[in-house]
Amino acid sequence: MWMLDEDGEGFVFYRISHSCWSLVGPFVVERATKPLKIPSSPVERHKRLVTDKRVFVIGDIHGCVDEFKLLLKKADVDLRTTVVVLAGDLVNKGPDSVATLRYSRQIGALAVRGNHEEAVLRCVRTYYSSNKESLPIKRYRWITGLRDDDVRWLARLPFTISIPSMNAIVVHAGLIPNLPLEEQSAETMVSARNVVTASDGTMRSTTSISEGLPIGFVWPGPELVCFGHDAKRRLQRHDFSIGLDTGCVYGDRLTGIYLDDLTKVYQVEAGKVYEKPASERQQRRV
């Protein structure tokens, strides 16, 4: 027999079984598992952070949790007076994506979603739809260690975080100039590297670095855009943008910066080369 009850988030089904036909029991009540709903897009695509605290932005961590902790220590980040904002791609490729995610949540860090969070959520949807019976490919096998609350946290990550007090926007890949946030495509915000300008002045983003100009270079301001994603170019400094992906997972560095002091960049070296860049892996296959 099934019993219907309400738990504050909707209705929950309970299965009631008994070991004999007597109405006396004994009864065993089992809470039925509710399928986890993972939306294809965040409910809040663009988050607005209103704060009077300092803001420390960190580039792509990619599961390098030890370097993450070392960077916070090196920069003397005081979590009582500082908000930590992650520029996406917290996970994948590196040594411990689950620990990185959990530590981010533990310290109350905010984050935008990158192309790797998007990929992970697609993989999680497939895994959950199989009732967790169809294991992901090896590269994504770590997702089996995620709890439902971890997945919900990932699914809520916005594409951008605007910080009015710093006149800044954090996004994983970049933004098309002169286009309102609401009109920016998800593909641009999580995957773009360059912007191509047509003869009529219209712009489009591309993942290629061989056509157009770097997306950070063409950003005209006045807001400062902090982004990651483009590890090949490493640290980028333009008039109104800063690129913070410095290839930690590839054995280089993890980078962070305080938005109220752009003159100083904080970096820690990677403990090792956790993964070779795609270009090097392709060269080995040739």
N, C-alpha and C positions, 0 to 999 in steps of 0.2 A: 504494500500500500504506500502511496505517496502523500505527503502533507506539504501544504504551501504556507510559507511564512515570509515576512518582510524583514530585511536586514539593514534598511537605510539606504541601500544603493539599488533597490529594486526587489524583486521577489526571488527567494531561494527555495529550492526543492529539497526536502528531506525524505529519505527512504526509511520506512519503519518496518522492521521484520520481527518475527517472533518464532520461538523454537517449538511451539506447540499450538494447537488450535484454540486453547483457552484464551478468553479475552483478558485474563489477568496478566499474561506475559510469561517469562520476562521479555522485555522489548529491547531491541538494539536500534539506536537512532544514528544514521550515517548522513552527514552533510554531503549532498551531491556536488560534484565538481562543476563549477560554472565555466564555460568556455571563455578564455580571455580574448576580448575584442581588441585588435590592434588596428587603429585607423591608418589609412594610407597617407594621410597628411596630418600634421599637428593641429589641434583645435586652435591654438594660438600661434599663428605663423610668425608674427612679429611681436616680440616682447619688449616692453618699455620698463627699464630699470630706473626707478627714482630712488636715489640714495645720496647721503652726504658723506659716505665712507670713501676711502681710497678704492681704486679698482685696479687689479692686477690681471693682465690678460696673458694667456699661455697658448703657444702654438700646438701643433699636432703631437699628441702623446703616444698614440698607437700602442697602448698596453705597456708602456715603459714606466711602471708604477714607481720603481726605485728612483729613477731620475726625476720624476714628478715631485716626490717628497724632498729630494735633495735641492731642487730648484726653489721650492717654497722656503726651505731653510736658508739657502744662500741669499735670497731676496728679503729675508727677515719679515716674511708675511705674517702679520698679526691678524688672525681670523676675527678678532673682536672689533677691529677697526678697518678691515679690508674685505672687499668682495672679490672672490676669485672667479674669473670668467674664462672658459675654455673655448677655443676657436674651432671646435669640431675635430672629428677623427680621434676620439679618445681611444678607440678600440681597433682591433685587428692588427695582424702582422707581428706585433711585439710579444713579449714573454708572458704577460698576465693581464688580459683584457678585463676579466671579471674583477680582479683586485683593483684595477684602475677605476672601473665604474663605481665599485663600492666605496673606494676612498673618496672619490669625487662627491658622492652623496653624503658621506660621513662629515666632510668639512663644509658642506653646504654650498659647494661650487655651483655656479650656473654654467650652462653650455649651450652652444648652437649645434645643430645637426650638420654633419658632413656627409660626403658620399659614402663613407664606410658605415656610419650609423644607418643610412638609408639601406645599404646592402644587408646589414645585419637584421634589420627589421623585416625585410623581405624573406630572409632565410628563416627567421623565427616564425613568421606566419605559416610557412610551409611545414616546419617542424611541428607546430601546434596543431595544424589541420590534420596531421597524420596521427594525432593523439600521442605525440612524442615517440612514435615507433620507427619512423623513417629518419635515420641519423643524417645530419648534414655532412657535406664533403669535409675532408680533413681540415681545410683552412678555416672552417666555421664550426668545428666540433666543440669549441669552447663554449658555445651558446647553451649547451646542455647543462652548464653550471649556473645559468641565470635563474633567479626566482621571478615570480610573476611581478613583484614590486619593482625589480630591476627593469623588466621589459616595459612596464608602465612609465617609468622614469625616462627611458630612451624614447618612447613613443610621444612623450610630451615635449621633447626638445624643439624649440622654435628654429626658424631659419635665420633670424637676426635678433640681436639684442641691442636696442638703442639706449644710450646713456646720456640723457639731456645735460646733466651737470658737467659732463666732460665734452659735450658736443661730439659724441663718438658713436659709431655703429660697429658691432662685432658680427662678422659673417664668415662662413667657412672659406668660400672661394672668391667672392667678389660681387660687385653690383654694376649694372649698366648705368652710365652717367645720364643724368637728367630724366630718369624714369622713377616714378614714385615706388616706394617699397611694395605697395599692394600690387603693382604691375610687374614686379620682378619675377621671373620664372624660377621654379625650384631647381631646374637644371643649371641655370646661371649661378645661383647662390651656393650650390654644393659642388659643382664640377668645373666651372669655367677657369681658364687660365689667361686667355687673351680676349681682346675686343677687336672686331673687324668693322671698319667704317666704310659704308658704301658711298658712291659718288653723290648721292642725294643727301648725305649726312646721317642717314639712319645707321644704327649700330646693332650688331648681334654679337653674342658671346660664342666662344669656341673653346674646346678642351685642348686644342693644339697650341703649341708655342711657336709654330713655324709660319703662322699667318696672323696678321694684325699686330697689335701692341699689347704689352702686359696690362692686365686689367687694373692693377694698382696704379700704373703709370698714367692711365687716361682718366682716373677718377679726379674730378675737378674741385671736390669739396662742396661747401665749406666744412661739412662734417669729416672728422677723421675716421677712416675705415681701417679696422684691424682685421686681418684675414690670415688664413693658413694655406693648406692644400698644395702649394707650389714649392715642393721641396727641392726641385731641380735648381731653382734660382736662389735657394737659401734665404738669408735675411734680406728683405727689401725695404728700402726707405724712399718714399716719394713725398711730394709736398703735402698731400692729404691722405696718405695711406701708409700702412706698415704691414709687411708680410712676415709672419712669425714661424713658418714651417722651416726649420733648419735641419731636418733629416735625422732626428734622434734615432729612429728605428733603423736607419741605415748606418749607424755608427758615428754620426756627427754630434749634434748638440740639441738640447731642449732649451727653448728660449721663452722668456717672459718680459713684460714691461709694465711699469706703472703709468697709468694714463695721465697722472698729474706731474710726471717727470719723464718726458720723452727723450731726455738727453742720455739716459742710462739704460742699457739693455742688460738683462741678467741671463746668464747661460750656464749650463752644466754639461759636461761631456758625457756621451753615452757609455755605458759600462762595456758594451761590445757591439759588434755588428749583428743585429738580430735578423735582418733580412737584406738581401742584395736588391738594389733598385731594379725595376722591371727592365730597363735598358740593358743592364749587365746580364740579367738572366736570359734575355733574348739573344745576346751576343754569344753566350755559351752554347745555345742550341743551334746556332748557325754553323 
